[in-house]
Amino acid sequence: MNATARKRLERRDEIIRAFWRVARSRPSRAVNVRAVAAEAEMSAANVLHYFSSLDELQMTALAGAMEQFDTQRRRILDRPESATSRLFAMIDAGVPDEISDELRYVYESVAIIAERPEYVPAHRELTERQVMLYRTIIEIGAGTGEFALASPPGMIARNLVALEDAYDLYPLIGHTTPREECRAAVRGYAEIALGIGDGRGESRSAGAAPLAARRTPGERP
């Protein structure tokens, strides 16, 4: 990468960081180019030199937040730990004590999808990535005999993502359920759905047949 291209990336990153600072201090609908430019200590014209419109800036910032979220969770998947340990770590990461400003913006942007349909692909991709990460852990655990699945892996994975999303919306609407209680609820579902006994990877029923053996002919995973 030459010096000009590197400088352009640095300036774009500066503008995105300014965008997040503005987004933290005001409702997402109130974010505008002038506010971002003032925060970045540059002119509005300069912001629009690096981003053709506020829409492009918002989409870039949103995509970056989603990518960061996904990257953090992939690190959990790559840990040299049991499937149960990784699963519980994934739940802990998905239902954090504090909702970050970036994650808050991701959830708040769902409310304006009807007005901003261009956000739909990014949200759909993030959801599918989350589902695939959970499904990967579930299939690893099922393959090693650590889990005894009560439902197909894809169904369990989607339910875990849905529970995460629901509990992450709680703080945004002022719900005061303790976060550890929220995480415990998601873990409780996982234990039942995956046949986890005491949280150390021991099945509730050691003699339970693997899902593949219990599936009827023609049943899809």
C-alpha positions as CSV (number, residue, x, y, z in Angstrom):
1,M,0.0,0.0,0.0
2,N,1.5,3.3,-1.0
3,A,1.6,6.4,1.2
4,T,-1.5,8.0,-0.4
5,A,-3.7,5.0,0.0
6,R,-2.5,4.6,3.6
7,K,-3.3,8.2,4.4
8,R,-6.8,7.8,2.9
9,L,-7.5,4.8,5.1
10,E,-6.2,6.7,8.2
11,R,-8.5,9.7,7.4
12,R,-11.5,7.4,6.8
13,D,-10.8,5.7,10.2
14,E,-10.6,9.1,11.9
15,I,-14.0,10.0,10.4
16,I,-15.5,6.7,11.5
17,R,-14.2,7.2,15.1
18,A,-15.7,10.7,15.1
19,F,-19.0,9.2,13.8
20,W,-19.1,6.8,16.8
21,R,-18.4,9.7,19.3
22,V,-21.3,11.6,17.8
23,A,-23.5,8.5,17.8
24,R,-22.8,8.0,21.5
25,S,-23.8,11.5,22.4
26,R,-27.1,11.8,20.5
27,P,-29.9,9.7,19.0
28,S,-28.9,7.9,15.9
29,R,-31.4,9.8,13.8
30,A,-29.6,13.1,14.8
31,V,-26.2,12.1,13.4
32,N,-25.3,14.2,10.5
33,V,-22.3,15.2,8.4
34,R,-21.8,18.6,10.0
35,A,-21.7,17.0,13.5
36,V,-19.3,14.3,12.4
37,A,-17.1,16.9,10.6
38,A,-17.0,19.1,13.7
39,E,-16.1,16.1,15.9
40,A,-13.3,15.2,13.4
41,E,-12.1,18.8,13.3
42,M,-12.5,19.1,9.5
43,S,-15.0,20.6,7.1
44,A,-18.1,18.8,6.0
45,A,-16.8,18.9,2.4
46,N,-13.7,17.0,3.6
47,V,-15.9,14.3,5.2
48,L,-17.7,14.0,1.9
49,H,-14.4,13.7,0.1
50,Y,-13.8,10.4,1.9
51,F,-17.5,9.2,2.1
52,S,-19.8,10.1,-0.7
53,S,-22.8,10.5,1.7
54,L,-23.9,10.2,5.3
55,D,-25.5,6.9,4.2
56,E,-22.1,5.5,3.1
57,L,-20.5,6.6,6.3
58,Q,-23.2,5.0,8.5
59,M,-23.1,1.8,6.5
60,T,-19.3,1.6,6.8
61,A,-19.4,2.3,10.5
62,L,-22.2,-0.3,11.0
63,A,-20.3,-2.9,8.9
64,G,-17.2,-2.3,11.0
65,A,-19.0,-2.8,14.3
66,M,-20.6,-6.0,13.0
67,E,-17.2,-7.3,11.8
68,Q,-15.6,-6.5,15.1
69,F,-18.4,-8.3,16.9
70,D,-18.0,-11.3,14.6
71,T,-14.2,-11.4,15.0
72,Q,-14.3,-11.4,18.8
73,R,-16.7,-14.4,18.7
74,R,-14.5,-16.3,16.2
75,R,-11.6,-16.1,18.6
76,I,-13.8,-18.0,21.1
77,L,-14.5,-20.7,18.5
78,D,-10.7,-21.1,17.9
79,R,-9.9,-21.7,21.6
80,P,-8.4,-25.1,22.5
81,E,-11.2,-25.8,25.0
82,S,-14.1,-28.2,25.3
83,A,-17.2,-27.5,23.2
84,T,-19.1,-26.7,26.4
85,S,-16.5,-24.2,27.6
86,R,-16.6,-22.4,24.2
87,L,-20.4,-22.5,24.1
88,F,-20.7,-20.8,27.5
89,A,-18.0,-18.3,26.6
90,M,-19.9,-17.5,23.4
91,I,-23.1,-16.9,25.5
92,D,-21.1,-14.7,27.9
93,A,-19.8,-12.6,25.0
94,G,-23.3,-12.4,23.4
95,V,-25.0,-11.2,26.6
96,P,-22.4,-8.8,28.0
97,D,-22.7,-6.8,31.3
98,E,-22.6,-3.6,29.3
99,I,-24.0,-3.0,25.8
100,S,-21.3,-1.2,23.9
101,D,-22.1,1.9,21.9
102,E,-21.4,0.1,18.7
103,L,-23.6,-2.9,19.6
104,R,-26.3,-0.5,20.7
105,Y,-26.2,1.3,17.3
106,V,-26.4,-2.1,15.6
107,Y,-29.6,-2.9,17.5
108,E,-31.0,0.6,17.1
109,S,-30.6,0.5,13.4
110,V,-33.0,-2.4,13.2
111,A,-35.8,0.0,14.2
112,I,-35.3,2.0,11.0
113,I,-34.9,-0.8,8.5
114,A,-38.3,0.0,7.0
115,E,-36.9,3.5,6.2
116,R,-33.4,2.2,5.4
117,P,-33.7,-1.1,3.6
118,E,-30.0,-1.0,2.7
119,Y,-29.3,-2.1,6.3
120,V,-31.1,-5.4,5.7
121,P,-28.3,-7.3,4.1
122,A,-25.8,-6.4,6.8
123,H,-28.2,-7.4,9.6
124,R,-29.0,-10.7,7.8
125,E,-25.4,-11.5,7.3
126,L,-24.6,-10.8,11.0
127,T,-27.4,-13.1,12.1
128,E,-26.3,-15.9,9.8
129,R,-22.7,-15.6,11.0
130,Q,-23.8,-15.9,14.6
131,V,-26.0,-18.9,13.8
132,M,-23.1,-20.6,12.0
133,L,-20.7,-20.0,14.9
134,Y,-23.1,-21.6,17.4
135,R,-23.9,-24.4,14.9
136,T,-20.2,-25.1,14.5
137,I,-19.7,-25.5,18.3
138,I,-22.8,-27.6,18.6
139,E,-21.7,-30.0,15.8
140,I,-18.3,-30.3,17.3
141,G,-19.8,-31.2,20.7
142,A,-22.2,-33.6,19.1
143,G,-19.5,-35.3,17.1
144,T,-17.3,-35.9,20.1
145,G,-20.2,-37.1,22.2
146,E,-20.0,-34.1,24.5
147,F,-23.6,-33.0,23.6
148,A,-26.7,-35.1,23.2
149,L,-28.9,-32.9,21.0
150,A,-32.6,-32.6,21.6
151,S,-33.2,-30.8,18.3
152,P,-31.4,-30.3,15.0
153,P,-28.2,-28.2,15.4
154,G,-29.4,-25.4,13.2
155,M,-32.6,-25.0,15.2
156,I,-30.7,-24.9,18.5
157,A,-28.2,-22.4,17.1
158,R,-31.0,-20.1,15.9
159,N,-32.8,-20.3,19.2
160,L,-29.5,-19.3,21.0
161,V,-29.1,-16.3,18.7
162,A,-32.7,-15.3,19.2
163,L,-32.3,-15.5,23.0
164,E,-29.2,-13.4,22.9
165,D,-30.8,-10.7,20.8
166,A,-33.9,-10.6,23.1
167,Y,-31.8,-10.2,26.2
168,D,-29.5,-7.6,24.6
169,L,-32.6,-5.5,23.9
170,Y,-33.6,-5.5,27.6
171,P,-31.1,-2.7,28.6
172,L,-32.1,-0.6,25.6
173,I,-35.7,-0.5,26.8
174,G,-34.8,0.1,30.4
175,H,-35.4,-3.5,31.6
176,T,-33.5,-4.1,34.8
177,T,-33.1,-7.9,34.8
178,P,-29.6,-8.5,36.1
179,R,-27.3,-9.5,33.2
180,E,-26.0,-12.6,34.9
181,E,-29.6,-13.8,35.2
182,C,-30.1,-13.2,31.5
183,R,-26.9,-15.2,30.7
184,A,-28.1,-18.0,33.1
185,A,-31.4,-18.2,31.2
186,V,-29.6,-18.7,27.9
187,R,-27.2,-21.2,29.4
188,G,-30.2,-23.0,30.9
189,Y,-31.8,-23.4,27.5
190,A,-28.4,-24.6,26.1
191,E,-28.1,-27.2,28.8
192,I,-31.5,-28.6,28.1
193,A,-31.1,-28.5,24.3
194,L,-27.6,-30.0,24.3
195,G,-28.0,-32.5,27.1
196,I,-25.3,-30.7,29.2
197,G,-25.2,-31.8,32.8
198,D,-23.0,-29.8,35.1
199,G,-21.4,-27.3,32.8
200,R,-18.3,-29.4,32.3
201,G,-19.4,-31.2,29.2
202,E,-21.0,-34.2,30.9
203,S,-24.2,-35.3,29.3
204,R,-27.4,-35.4,31.3
205,S,-28.0,-38.8,29.9
206,A,-24.7,-40.6,29.2
207,G,-26.6,-43.3,27.3
208,A,-28.5,-40.8,25.1
209,A,-28.1,-41.7,21.4
210,P,-26.5,-39.1,19.2
211,L,-28.9,-37.0,17.2
212,A,-27.9,-38.6,13.9
213,A,-28.9,-42.0,15.3
214,R,-32.2,-40.7,16.6
215,R,-33.2,-38.9,13.4
216,T,-35.9,-40.5,11.3
217,P,-35.1,-41.2,7.7
218,G,-35.6,-38.2,5.5
219,E,-35.4,-35.7,8.4
220,R,-33.3,-32.7,7.7
221,P,-30.7,-31.4,10.1
